[in-house]
Structures are given as C-alpha cells and as structure tokens.
C-alpha cells in the first residue's frame, strides 16, 4: 500500500493570496488562497470509483484503508499537499457577479497530472454567504453523474469517492423559508485542472494584466501543448481551442438530453468538460424549454434548447477577458462567429447519426426538425424514443413502426387524431429515407445503439438512491453506478431502469425541479 505524494504545479507557478487567515474577503492580485479543509468529525466512505483511483495511481488495497478515507475526505493532509482554493469571478444568469471563487471546494494538488479537489470541505475566503459544506443529496448526484457522463462519452470531471462527513448541515432546499438539518457529505473529484472562464474574467475585470497573462501562459503551457505560436497569436489560438472544445461539449449534451441547469461563466471549464453538477437534469419528455433549475424557472435562460446560445455567450465573455492580451477584435470575432455557423451543420450531422443515417441528403434537416416538432406534440421520452427507433425495419409500414415506439409515449391516449397523423407522416418519410441507405437493419441498429443510450441518470433514479442513502442504505448507489457504466449495453438484469419517469416523480422535489441549494 503506497501513500500518494502530491505535486503542486498550480501553486508553485502562480500567485498566492498574501493573507493566510480564513475569512470571507476580496482577494486582489492572487490566483488562489492557501486554505485547509475543515476536518470532518466522522468521515465515512460511501462509494468509490476504481477506474478513477487507477488514473491517480492508487492501489486497490489503498482504497479500503483508513488512510484513504482520512486523506480524501480532508481529515488529514496528504504528503506534500498544500491545499488551496481558487480565485475567480463570473457572470451568473447573465449578470456580472464580481469575485466568486471556490466557496466550498478545496484543491489538494495534483496526482498523476490530475488535479484533485474536495467539494464540501468547508469555508474559504470565497465562501461569501455560504458555509463551505455540501449535503448528501447533491453529493450523490455529482458522484453518480460524473461517472455516468464519462461512460456516455461526454467530456466531464470525474469522481473518485463519496464520503459522509459525520456533520449535519443546515439547508433551505427550495429557498422557501424552511431550513432543515441534512447529512453533510464530501465528493472528491478530479479534472485536468479546474480552471474556468471566470479565472480569466477576474483579472481582466481588475485590469490586472500581469496575473491575467501569467494565468494564460500557465494554462497554455500545461494543458494546450499543441499551441506552439507566440505573442498575441498564442492567445488567439488558445481561444480557438477552447471554442472548439466547448462546441463539441454542448453537442454532446444535446445528443444525450443533458441539461446543465446553471451555465454561469464560473461553471465553464477551459478544457471543454462538464463541471459543477448542481441542478442538472435529463430530458425525459422532450421539451426544449425545460430547465431543472428552480432559480431559473422564470426566464429559463439555461433551458435545454438554449444551451448552445449560452455556450457562445459565455465564450464571448472569455474572449473579452483575453482581449487585453491580444488588443485586436477581428480575430476574436472570426472565431466566435464561426461557432454559430459550425454548430448547425454539426448538430444536423449528430442528429443524422442518432437516426441511423449515414448518407447526407438535402432534406435531412427538414426531417430532423419535423421529428423534434412531433416529439413536443406528444409527451415523448427522448431516451426511450431514440433507443426504440433502432428497432424499426426498412420493411415496416409506418403503422408498424409507430407500434414499435409506443413505449416511448407517456400518454398513449394522446396518440390519436392529428397527432397520430403527424407521426405516421413522419415515419413514412423516415422509412423512405432508410431505403436510400445501403446499411442493413442489423448494422444500423448496432450503430444507433452506440450513440443512443439505453440508460441515463434520470432525476427520479438519483432521488431513489438519495432516499435510500438517507436511511443508511447505499446499495442503490452501487447498483446505479454499475448500470451507468454501460449505458449503451442492453443489460437485461437492469431492464427495470429502462423506463419512463413514474407518475409519482412528475412533480416530486428532486425529480422534476431542483434548486442550487447543496
């Protein structure tokens, strides 16, 4: 059993806060503040990922040791670890929020070139009005979803382990004046780094070009090795790569029906990975205006259908932050304008793949958007629909194809009259389109099942695991973890999870809408 030894690349090469005391304050001219986790009173390991442990070079016997629990829950400081909280700013719901920072996340350093961070490990100088802790329900959701997204093929942070802290935390879950004690928890998560758009916004907003350039140079040197240019071009190339990665990320979200829920610029990673799992959700019945975030229920800024536009808006803020290092608007505008022109054809191609179409046809875009209209006309489960669509045969009639899809509809009595006619018309067009493909039904089904998952972490599934965990039973966490490691496989032993959202979950707290409270 080998004790891990941390590296401190970030803190060794960037600028530390000059104040060592831990109290909430503005922190000028610093990339981070040294801060130790609040020691949990009785940490308990609930679940861990062997895959993530392997990335960090942690052995199997170490994972079941008391040293593992102590170090990765924040109970003790690891060898050579110099814990710190990052300083960054950001736009929240479209408004400038100023300095934000790691309010409840504390970085331990790097292991095997992965940045290791504890979420819910206590207050930092950036905690603002928060206490720095996290609760069990949100920690379960982050732990499971991080790994689920990875196995779906969506770029993401990973989660090493989930711990109970042994300490209760007060939370007003719905912000309605009903605070209550909840079980405290800690998630240990990893990423190439936790550098966000907001890290750059902070120094640009302060006119601190020295630290802005230090941060940009550090980020490019360590995480964008393909950039070999110098001077202004280096920062232009950096923006280009972040834009490319961000475009690829949001396309993946749209592919699997994931809604981030709180796409503030401080929640956007320069690596183009999903970060900060808060009030996220999965489209169950397809509806582009849906958001899982109660805080966003009025304006629905972060609704599913708006995610590409918000990603571009956020990239504009990053470009504005890099402008002082470039001092030219034209190259930035070219890069950003290309996002919009590139997104649409890439989206159409992604949807074409979901439909099992390999040959590009001029009318494909019309076929795709008429399908999306149909999905909204009837309450149709997005995940189940696309999975069942693979079973449609070229020799089917439209009526037979519709019969194959009935399990995807929440209200079968809605599939009558005009709605049924629209589905029959679309399926007739789709079947004609399939005839234009040389791919056999069998091969097409295999290809569609590799891009259309059978299992996703629906909110009601996570809530069931949370309810069980609150009673001290963690078996469902392990079961869901196993299911979600193979989201594209049939897994007949887990067939019960290939199901529409149950009626009891339609309006249940934690299943339909969630708040940022965690």
C-alpha positions, -999 to 999 in steps of 0.1 A, spaced: 0 0 0 17 32 -12 8 66 2 3 91 -26 26 121 -30 10 153 -43 26 177 -67 18 215 -65 22 227 -101 -6 253 -98 5 268 -66 42 267 -74 38 286 -106 10 311 -99 5 338 -73 -8 332 -38 -30 353 -16 -8 373 8 -33 368 37 -33 334 54 -63 338 77 -95 322 66 -123 348 64 -145 360 36 -130 389 17 -120 403 -16 -87 388 -27 -68 411 -52 -38 401 -73 -38 364 -65 -48 332 -83 -55 313 -51 -55 312 -13 -39 286 8 -66 270 29 -70 237 48 -102 216 47 -124 217 77 -117 184 95 -149 162 93 -159 148 126 -165 112 115 -158 106 78 -173 75 62 -166 62 28 -199 55 9 -187 47 -26 -156 50 -48 -146 45 -84 -118 20 -90 -114 35 -125 -107 69 -112 -84 56 -85 -64 39 -112 -60 72 -130 -45 86 -99 -22 56 -93 -40 45 -62 -39 7 -55 -69 -14 -47 -57 -22 -12 -52 15 -5 -88 23 -14 -101 2 16 -76 17 40 -83 42 68 -56 64 53 -76 67 20 -107 79 39 -87 103 60 -68 119 32 -95 121 6 -122 134 30 -100 162 42 -95 147 77 -57 148 72 -33 165 48 -15 143 23 22 140 17 34 172 1 -2 185 -3 -7 223 0 -44 227 -1 -58 258 -17 -90 275 -30 -90 291 -65 -99 328 -71 -122 336 -100 -151 358 -110 -180 353 -133 -214 361 -148 -243 345 -131 -276 343 -150 -262 369 -174 -252 394 -147 -217 403 -136 -212 389 -101 -176 400 -95 -153 378 -74 -167 344 -67 -140 317 -62 -140 282 -47 -166 288 -20 -168 251 -9 -141 234 -30 -106 229 -18 -78 216 -41 -53 191 -27 -28 194 -55 -20 171 -84 -17 133 -86 -5 117 -118 -11 150 -136 -48 151 -124 -60 180 -102 -77 166 -71 -104 186 -53 -127 181 -23 -162 196 -28 -179 204 5 -147 205 25 -155 237 44 -153 275 42 -128 295 22 -121 332 17 -145 329 -13 -175 313 6 -194 346 5 -227 339 24 -222 301 24 -207 277 49 -185 258 25 -202 225 31 -222 202 9 -251 178 16 -256 142 9 -283 146 -18 -262 169 -40 -230 149 -34 -247 116 -45 -260 134 -76 -225 147 -85 -207 114 -78 -231 93 -99 -235 118 -128 -198 125 -132 -192 88 -139 -224 84 -159 -214 112 -182 -179 98 -187 -193 64 -198 -218 82 -221 -188 97 -239 -195 132 -226 -164 152 -215 -166 156 -177 -149 159 -144 -146 125 -127 -155 115 -92 -131 94 -71 -151 90 -40 -182 100 -19 -180 104 18 -203 113 47 -187 139 68 -204 129 100 -216 165 105 -251 179 98 -256 209 76 -285 234 76 -301 239 42 -332 256 29 -336 233 -1 -362 253 -20 -353 287 -6 -388 290 8 -380 297 44 -379 261 56 -343 254 66 -336 219 79 -307 198 90 -293 175 64 -264 150 63 -231 166 53 -210 149 26 -178 154 6 -171 145 -30 -135 140 -42 -134 149 -78 -107 152 -104 -100 171 -137 -71 180 -158 -75 213 -140 -104 233 -125 -95 265 -144 -127 282 -156 -137 311 -179 -142 330 -146 -105 328 -137 -97 350 -167 -126 372 -162 -114 381 -127 -81 396 -137 -94 413 -169 -121 430 -147 -95 442 -123 -72 454 -151 -45 431 -137 -28 422 -170 3 407 -153 -17 380 -135 -40 376 -165 -10 368 -187 5 345 -161 -27 325 -159 -30 323 -197 6 313 -202 4 287 -174 -28 272 -189 -15 271 -224 19 256 -214 4 228 -193 -29 219 -209 -27 231 -246 7 217 -257 -3 218 -294 -2 256 -293 33 265 -304 27 300 -315 40 331 -296 29 366 -288 -7 376 -295 -13 346 -318 -7 322 -288 -38 337 -270 -58 337 -302 -50 300 -307 -60 294 -271 -94 309 -276 -98 289 -308 -92 256 -290 -115 265 -261 -142 274 -285 -137 241 -304 -139 220 -272 -169 239 -259 -188 234 -292 -180 197 -290 -192 196 -254 -226 212 -259 -232 190 -289 -227 160 -266 -252 175 -241 -278 179 -268 -271 144 -281 -279 127 -247 -306 152 -235 -285 166 -206 -294 200 -192 -266 216 -171 -290 239 -153 -266 266 -143 -243 276 -172 -227 306 -154 -193 315 -167 -177 304 -134 -191 269 -142 -175 267 -176 -142 248 -179 -115 259 -204 -110 222 -210 -144 218 -226 -156 194 -199 -188 193 -179 -181 208 -145 -201 217 -113 -230 193 -112 -257 213 -95 -294 214 -105 -288 194 -137 -314 171 -153 -321 149 -182 -348 155 -207 -374 129 -201 -404 141 -222 -387 160 -250 -392 198 -244 -365 223 -254 -378 249 -230 -373 227 -199 -348 236 -172 -343 217 -140 -333 248 -120 -359 264 -98 -338 296 -97 -342 298 -135 -378 289 -138 -390 324 -147 -366 333 -175 -354 298 -184 -321 312 -195 -304 278 -191 -332 257 -207 -322 227 -229 -328 244 -263 -308 275 -253 -276 257 -242 -257 263 -275 -265 300 -275 -255 303 -238 -223 285 -245 -215 310 -272 -225 339 -249 -201 326 -223 -173 323 -249 -178 359 -257 -171 367 -221 -139 347 -222 -129 364 -254 -135 398 -238 -112 387 -209 -84 377 -233 -87 408 -254 -62 428 -233 -36 402 -243 -45 405 -279 -58 441 -284 -75 431 -317 -111 424 -321 -112 409 -356 -95 375 -349 -117 371 -319 -149 379 -338 -139 355 -366 -135 326 -341 -168 334 -323 -188 339 -354 -176 305 -366 -192 289 -336 -227 297 -348 -220 287 -384 -204 254 -374 -229 244 -348 -259 239 -370 -243 215 -396 -226 196 -367 -259 194 -349 -277 181 -380 -249 155 -385 -252 144 -349 -290 140 -352 -285 122 -385 -263 97 -367 -290 94 -339 -314 85 -367 -291 59 -382 -285 78 -414 -250 78 -429 -256 94 -463 -261 131 -462 -293 143 -480 -305 178 -487 -339 172 -469 -323 157 -437 -326 189 -418 -363 191 -426 -367 155 -414 -349 162 -382 -368 193 -373 -402 178 -381 -393 150 -357 -384 174 -330 -418 191 -335 -435 157 -332 -416 149 -300 -431 180 -285 -467 175 -298 -469 143 -277 -452 137 -244 -424 115 -257 -395 102 -237 -364 112 -256 -340 85 -245 -365 57 -250 -377 70 -283 -343 70 -300 -334 37 -285 -365 21 -298 -362 38 -332 -333 15 -339 -357 -15 -339 -376 0 -369 -371 -21 -400 -369 -9 -436 -397 -33 -444 -421 -19 -417 -451 1 -425 -455 35 -408 -482 19 -386 -459 -10 -376 -431 14 -368 -454 35 -346 -464 4 -327 -428 -3 -320 -424 32 -305 -455 32 -282 -434 25 -251 -418 60 -255 -451 79 -251 -462 89 -217 -499 93 -226 -509 67 -252 -544 82 -254 -527 114 -269 -515 94 -300 -548 99 -318 -562 121 -345 -539 148 -358 -510 138 -335 -511 102 -348 -514 115 -384 -482 136 -379 -464 106 -365 -475 84 -394 -464 110 -419 -430 114 -403 -425 77 -401 -434 73 -438 -408 99 -446 -382 82 -424 -389 48 -439 -384 62 -474 -351 78 -462 -340 44 -447 -345 29 -482 -319 53 -495 -293 38 -471 -272 8 -480 -267 -2 -444 -286 -33 -433 -312 -31 -405 -289 -51 -382 -258 -29 -387 -279 3 -384 -293 -9 -351 -259 -16 -338 -247 18 -349 -277 36 -334 -273 18 -301 -238 31 -299 -249 67 -300 -284 65 -283 -280 53 -247 -304 30 -231 -297 42 -196 -292 77 -183 -293 91 -147 -328 103 -146 -336 125 -116 -360 101 -101 -333 74 -101 -309 96 -83 -337 106 -59 -344 70 -51 -307 65 -43 -307 96 -21 -338 85 -2 -322 51 5 -289 67 15 -306 90 40 -317 58 57 -282 44 57 -286 21 27 -261 27 0 -268 -4 -22 -287 16 -48 -258 39 -53 -237 9 -63 -264 -5 -85 -269 27 -104 -232 31 -107 -229 -3 -123 -259 3 -147 -245 37 -158 -210 23 -165 -225 5 -196 -252 29 -208 -253 16 -244 -255 -21 -235 -288 -40 -231 -281 -52 -195 -313 -73 -192 -306 -77 -154 -312 -39 -151 -341 -37 -175 -363 -20 -148 -342 12 -153 -352 14 -190 -384 31 -181 -402 63 -183 -403 87 -154 -430 73 -130 -461 95 -123 -451 100 -87 -419 117 -98 -436 142 -122 -437 169 -95 -417 155 -66 -389 177 -53 -356 164 -65 -372 146 -95 -388 175 -115 -371 207 -104 -341 213 -82 -325 244 -66 -289 254 -64 -290 245 -27 -265 219 -18 
